[in-house]
Amino acid sequence: MNDKNRERDVYVAIADPTRRKLLRLLADAEELPLHELTAQFQMGRTAVSKHLAILKEAGLVADRKVGRETRYRLNAAPLREIEDWVSFYRKF
């Protein structure tokens, strides 16, 4: 599997703790602008944007422009794949 396809994989997207925190922040709000998300991390805006791009490629995040600002929101539907996979192992 090449790197581009791996980035789009939901499992790869949520494997990173920063991306899981981004998903949690977006789950707790209807949508958030990039500057508010960046304020929650000790990294620059570019690094947060790269994490958001991976989440977007996996279909976990949607964005929209409001003037000069980009706002992000959670799309939890792709997480169903993970829920289905984990549910099989609950019996163990």
C-alpha positions as CSV (number, residue, x, y, z in Angstrom):
1,M,0.0,0.0,0.0
2,N,1.5,3.3,-1.0
3,D,1.7,6.3,1.4
4,K,-1.2,8.2,-0.2
5,N,-3.6,5.3,0.3
6,R,-2.4,4.7,3.9
7,E,-3.2,8.4,4.8
8,R,-6.8,7.8,3.7
9,D,-7.2,4.7,5.9
10,V,-9.4,5.4,8.9
11,Y,-7.2,3.2,11.1
12,V,-4.0,5.1,10.1
13,A,-5.8,8.4,10.6
14,I,-6.8,7.7,14.2
15,A,-3.5,6.0,15.1
16,D,-1.9,9.3,15.9
17,P,-2.7,10.8,19.4
18,T,-2.8,14.4,18.0
19,R,-5.4,13.4,15.4
20,R,-7.4,11.6,18.1
21,K,-7.3,14.8,20.2
22,L,-8.5,16.8,17.2
23,L,-11.4,14.4,16.7
24,R,-12.3,14.8,20.4
25,L,-12.2,18.6,20.2
26,L,-14.4,18.5,17.1
27,A,-16.8,16.0,18.7
28,D,-17.3,18.5,21.6
29,A,-18.1,21.4,19.3
30,E,-20.3,21.8,16.3
31,E,-17.3,23.2,14.4
32,L,-14.1,25.1,15.2
33,P,-11.8,27.4,13.3
34,L,-8.2,26.4,12.7
35,H,-6.9,29.0,15.2
36,E,-8.9,27.6,18.0
37,L,-7.8,24.1,17.3
38,T,-4.1,25.2,17.0
39,A,-4.4,26.9,20.4
40,Q,-4.9,23.4,22.0
41,F,-1.5,22.1,20.9
42,Q,2.1,22.9,21.3
43,M,2.8,22.9,17.6
44,G,2.4,25.4,14.8
45,R,-0.6,26.0,12.6
46,T,1.1,24.2,9.7
47,A,1.5,21.0,11.7
48,V,-2.1,21.1,12.9
49,S,-3.2,21.7,9.3
50,K,-1.3,18.6,8.1
51,H,-3.0,16.5,10.8
52,L,-6.4,17.9,9.7
53,A,-5.6,17.1,6.1
54,I,-5.1,13.5,6.9
55,L,-8.3,13.3,8.9
56,K,-10.1,15.0,5.9
57,E,-8.6,12.5,3.5
58,A,-10.0,9.7,5.7
59,G,-13.4,11.4,5.6
60,L,-13.4,12.1,9.3
61,V,-13.3,15.8,9.1
62,A,-15.1,18.3,6.8
63,D,-14.2,21.9,6.4
64,R,-15.7,25.1,5.0
65,K,-14.5,28.6,4.4
66,V,-16.1,31.5,6.2
67,G,-14.4,34.6,4.9
68,R,-10.7,34.1,5.3
69,E,-11.2,31.5,8.1
70,T,-11.4,27.7,7.7
71,R,-13.8,26.0,10.0
72,Y,-13.7,22.2,10.7
73,R,-16.3,19.8,11.9
74,L,-16.4,16.1,12.7
75,N,-17.8,13.5,10.3
76,A,-18.1,10.4,12.5
77,A,-19.6,8.1,9.9
78,P,-16.2,6.5,8.9
79,L,-15.7,5.5,12.6
80,R,-18.5,3.0,12.1
81,E,-15.9,0.7,10.4
82,I,-13.8,0.7,13.5
83,E,-16.8,0.2,15.8
84,D,-17.8,-2.8,13.8
85,W,-14.3,-4.3,13.9
86,V,-13.9,-3.8,17.6
87,S,-17.4,-5.1,18.4
88,F,-16.4,-8.5,17.3
89,Y,-13.7,-8.6,19.9
90,R,-15.8,-7.4,22.8
91,K,-16.7,-11.0,23.7
92,F,-13.1,-11.7,24.5
